[in-house]
Amino acid sequence: MGSISPFTKEQLMPQTEMLEIKKQKGELFIGLPKETHFEEKRISLTPDAVAALVAHGHRIVVETGAGDGANYSDKEYSDAGAKISYDVKEAFACNIVLKVEPRLLLVILF
């Protein structure tokens, strides 16, 4: 005499469950100040990268002239959706500030 179950064999098998994942779109507020380290010409984001971030709802503040050393103009950053600021404090006031690590200068004396 077997046990009687109110469930079918299919109902007792593991079932795939789809859970709804709520996408949380948080806005990033990113500042790109001009690099001040001696002979530093790099910048953390190119205008293309800025455009991609802006397209996803983020805001970028670029200090004027920040891309000059890397041959990127303020206009290129502005066209990509960044705000150009003439006040370095505005770039540093962002939630995230991107800067490059200064290059290490190695001097060997004999």
Backbone as CSV, one residue per row, in Angstrom:
resi,resn,N_x,N_y,N_z,CA_x,CA_y,CA_z,C_x,C_y,C_z
1,MET,0.831,-1.150,0.000,0.000,0.000,0.000,0.891,1.234,0.000
2,GLY,0.823,2.007,-1.065,1.646,3.205,-1.191,0.953,4.401,-0.584
3,SER,1.765,5.411,-0.272,1.181,6.634,0.284,0.493,7.422,-0.817
4,ILE,-0.534,8.071,-0.472,-1.304,8.838,-1.434,-0.980,10.310,-1.211
5,SER,-0.650,10.991,-2.314,-0.281,12.411,-2.242,-1.286,13.229,-3.045
6,PRO,-1.608,14.408,-2.554,-2.528,15.263,-3.317,-1.830,15.949,-4.491
7,PHE,-0.508,15.736,-4.621,0.278,16.389,-5.671,0.631,15.398,-6.771
8,THR,0.749,15.907,-7.991,1.194,15.066,-9.099,2.712,14.973,-9.045
9,LYS,3.248,14.065,-9.821,4.703,13.891,-9.871,5.384,15.176,-10.361
10,GLU,4.776,15.860,-11.354,5.336,17.104,-11.903,5.348,18.225,-10.856
11,GLN,4.319,18.250,-10.017,4.239,19.282,-8.990,5.292,19.077,-7.905
12,LEU,5.735,17.865,-7.727,6.737,17.582,-6.710,8.167,17.817,-7.201
13,MET,8.340,17.942,-8.496,9.664,18.181,-9.065,10.051,19.657,-8.878
14,PRO,11.341,19.957,-8.731,11.752,21.356,-8.594,11.302,22.170,-9.801
15,GLN,10.793,23.346,-9.538,10.278,24.218,-10.582,11.158,25.473,-10.691
16,THR,11.294,25.929,-11.907,12.026,27.175,-12.127,11.156,28.331,-11.665
17,GLU,11.769,29.230,-10.910,11.023,30.384,-10.420,11.700,31.643,-10.931
18,MET,10.922,32.517,-11.501,11.454,33.775,-12.017,11.101,34.876,-11.029
19,LEU,12.135,35.498,-10.493,11.916,36.600,-9.575,12.133,37.913,-10.304
20,GLU,11.314,38.870,-9.991,11.456,40.184,-10.610,12.555,40.939,-9.880
21,ILE,13.496,41.418,-10.642,14.592,42.189,-10.072,14.353,43.649,-10.424
22,LYS,14.261,44.447,-9.403,14.016,45.863,-9.621,15.359,46.534,-9.898
23,LYS,15.478,47.097,-11.086,16.709,47.779,-11.433,16.713,49.137,-10.754
24,GLN,17.746,49.339,-9.981,17.871,50.605,-9.298,18.881,51.440,-10.058
25,LYS,18.413,52.533,-10.569,19.262,53.383,-11.373,19.689,54.558,-10.525
26,GLY,20.900,54.465,-9.984,21.417,55.554,-9.182,22.255,56.465,-10.047
27,GLU,22.075,57.737,-9.852,22.827,58.706,-10.634,24.186,58.929,-9.984
28,LEU,25.232,58.824,-10.780,26.573,59.148,-10.302,26.859,60.600,-10.651
29,PHE,27.560,61.283,-9.779,27.951,62.662,-9.985,29.470,62.660,-9.968
30,ILE,30.093,62.711,-11.164,31.531,62.480,-11.323,32.251,63.768,-11.698
31,GLY,33.347,64.041,-10.989,34.158,65.220,-11.271,35.488,64.839,-11.893
32,LEU,35.898,65.596,-12.906,37.203,65.402,-13.552,37.993,66.708,-13.446
33,PRO,38.794,66.843,-12.392,39.604,68.054,-12.284,40.835,67.959,-13.182
34,LYS,41.415,69.100,-13.467,42.635,69.142,-14.264,43.775,68.572,-13.423
35,GLU,44.598,67.760,-14.050,45.748,67.194,-13.344,46.792,68.288,-13.127
36,THR,47.358,68.323,-11.935,48.330,69.367,-11.602,49.729,68.824,-11.360
37,HIS,49.873,67.511,-11.392,51.194,66.915,-11.178,52.125,67.297,-12.334
38,PHE,53.382,67.496,-12.044,54.380,67.929,-13.025,54.364,67.040,-14.267
39,GLU,54.204,67.645,-15.425,54.203,67.005,-16.737,53.134,65.928,-16.919
40,GLU,52.066,65.973,-16.130,50.983,65.010,-16.288,50.025,65.512,-17.364
41,LYS,49.810,64.679,-18.384,48.964,65.070,-19.505,47.734,64.183,-19.655
42,ARG,47.644,63.155,-18.858,46.527,62.218,-18.996,45.272,62.748,-18.293
43,ILE,44.140,62.173,-18.665,42.862,62.453,-18.005,42.139,61.118,-17.843
44,SER,41.348,61.006,-16.806,40.724,59.728,-16.448,39.688,59.232,-17.442
45,LEU,38.934,60.139,-18.065,37.885,59.731,-18.996,38.021,60.479,-20.318
46,THR,37.836,59.762,-21.402,37.805,60.386,-22.729,36.395,60.937,-22.963
47,PRO,36.232,61.804,-23.946,34.879,62.268,-24.257,33.914,61.121,-24.597
48,ASP,34.390,60.062,-25.258,33.525,58.906,-25.565,33.034,58.231,-24.281
49,ALA,33.924,58.095,-23.296,33.538,57.491,-22.021,32.534,58.380,-21.294
50,VAL,32.739,59.691,-21.365,31.797,60.632,-20.763,30.426,60.490,-21.419
51,ALA,30.394,60.401,-22.745,29.131,60.249,-23.467,28.401,58.973,-23.035
52,ALA,29.141,57.887,-22.847,28.527,56.622,-22.416,27.940,56.754,-21.013
53,LEU,28.646,57.408,-20.123,28.151,57.589,-18.760,26.933,58.509,-18.725
54,VAL,26.999,59.597,-19.487,25.877,60.534,-19.548,24.646,59.842,-20.143
55,ALA,24.848,58.976,-21.133,23.738,58.247,-21.749,23.032,57.331,-20.748
56,HIS,23.738,56.947,-19.684,23.145,56.101,-18.646,22.651,56.920,-17.459
57,GLY,22.534,58.232,-17.645,21.916,59.070,-16.617,22.848,59.673,-15.599
58,HIS,24.149,59.579,-15.815,25.096,60.133,-14.851,25.489,61.555,-15.254
59,ARG,25.938,62.331,-14.282,26.361,63.708,-14.540,27.869,63.817,-14.369
60,ILE,28.501,64.542,-15.275,29.950,64.706,-15.262,30.271,66.201,-15.246
61,VAL,31.202,66.586,-14.363,31.711,67.953,-14.321,33.194,67.885,-14.651
62,VAL,33.598,68.591,-15.705,34.999,68.611,-16.136,35.544,70.021,-15.921
63,GLU,36.656,70.099,-15.201,37.297,71.406,-15.035,37.831,71.855,-16.392
64,THR,37.659,73.116,-16.707,38.111,73.625,-17.996,39.601,73.345,-18.193
65,GLY,39.939,72.870,-19.370,41.326,72.572,-19.706,41.827,71.228,-19.210
66,ALA,40.973,70.448,-18.568,41.412,69.169,-18.000,41.899,68.193,-19.067
67,GLY,41.346,68.273,-20.275,41.733,67.331,-21.319,42.779,67.875,-22.283
68,ASP,43.216,69.114,-22.089,44.152,69.743,-23.032,45.414,68.922,-23.265
69,GLY,46.013,68.414,-22.202,47.255,67.660,-22.335,47.092,66.377,-23.129
70,ALA,45.892,65.819,-23.141,45.601,64.584,-23.877,44.930,64.890,-25.215
71,ASN,44.942,66.162,-25.612,44.373,66.617,-26.882,42.857,66.459,-26.966
72,TYR,42.171,66.634,-25.844,40.719,66.671,-25.815,40.301,68.072,-25.398
73,SER,39.424,68.684,-26.167,39.011,70.052,-25.878,37.794,70.083,-24.949
74,ASP,37.587,71.237,-24.340,36.388,71.430,-23.522,35.135,71.204,-24.363
75,LYS,35.179,71.614,-25.622,34.024,71.449,-26.516,33.691,69.969,-26.703
76,GLU,34.721,69.128,-26.846,34.473,67.688,-27.007,33.771,67.125,-25.775
77,TYR,34.216,67.555,-24.593,33.576,67.087,-23.361,32.165,67.648,-23.236
78,SER,31.991,68.899,-23.604,30.675,69.523,-23.557,29.711,68.834,-24.528
79,ASP,30.195,68.548,-25.748,29.380,67.846,-26.746,29.006,66.436,-26.268
80,ALA,29.864,65.849,-25.426,29.601,64.510,-24.892,28.601,64.551,-23.736
81,GLY,28.266,65.769,-23.281,27.263,65.887,-22.225,27.782,66.330,-20.881
82,ALA,29.087,66.611,-20.788,29.663,67.053,-19.520,29.426,68.541,-19.323
83,LYS,29.400,68.927,-18.072,29.363,70.350,-17.735,30.809,70.801,-17.582
84,ILE,31.177,71.888,-18.236,32.525,72.441,-18.114,32.488,73.481,-17.006
85,SER,33.382,73.322,-16.041,33.408,74.227,-14.900,34.707,75.021,-14.886
86,TYR,34.601,76.287,-14.556,35.773,77.136,-14.410,36.227,77.200,-12.954
87,ASP,35.582,76.417,-12.106,35.900,76.383,-10.683,36.288,74.961,-10.292
88,VAL,37.543,74.759,-9.927,38.018,73.420,-9.570,37.240,72.864,-8.382
89,LYS,36.754,73.732,-7.516,35.988,73.275,-6.347,34.721,72.537,-6.772
90,GLU,34.141,72.932,-7.889,32.931,72.267,-8.365,33.231,70.824,-8.786
91,ALA,34.371,70.607,-9.429,34.759,69.242,-9.818,35.049,68.390,-8.589
92,PHE,35.685,68.990,-7.576,36.005,68.242,-6.357,34.802,68.075,-5.437
93,ALA,33.717,68.788,-5.682,32.519,68.667,-4.861,31.649,67.476,-5.270
94,CYS,31.992,66.814,-6.365,31.205,65.662,-6.845,31.359,64.477,-5.898
95,ASN,30.392,63.553,-5.952,30.447,62.349,-5.121,31.653,61.484,-5.465
96,ILE,32.002,61.456,-6.755,33.148,60.679,-7.224,34.065,61.624,-7.984
97,VAL,35.342,61.595,-7.629,36.347,62.411,-8.325,37.353,61.458,-8.938
98,LEU,37.554,61.567,-10.263,38.487,60.694,-10.959,39.757,61.452,-11.298
99,LYS,40.876,60.892,-10.879,42.188,61.454,-11.190,43.103,60.303,-11.586
100,VAL,44.197,60.619,-12.244,45.157,59.576,-12.603,46.256,59.537,-11.552
101,GLU,46.838,58.370,-11.391,47.958,58.191,-10.468,49.201,58.784,-11.111
102,PRO,49.909,59.660,-10.406,51.135,60.227,-10.995,52.141,59.123,-11.344
103,ARG,52.821,59.342,-12.432,53.838,58.373,-12.851,55.004,58.430,-11.880
104,LEU,55.590,57.286,-11.669,56.733,57.191,-10.783,57.992,57.511,-11.570
105,LEU,58.733,58.466,-11.108,59.988,58.834,-11.758,61.104,58.137,-10.980
106,LEU,61.824,57.297,-11.680,62.888,56.536,-11.041,64.220,57.099,-11.492
107,VAL,64.988,57.538,-10.534,66.313,58.099,-10.825,67.346,57.197,-10.184
108,ILE,68.257,56.721,-11.003,69.321,55.855,-10.491,70.627,56.636,-10.586
109,LEU,71.264,56.776,-9.472,72.550,57.486,-9.417,73.661,56.479,-9.218
110,PHE,74.747,56.666,-9.980,75.898,55.763,-9.835,77.024,56.512,-9.187
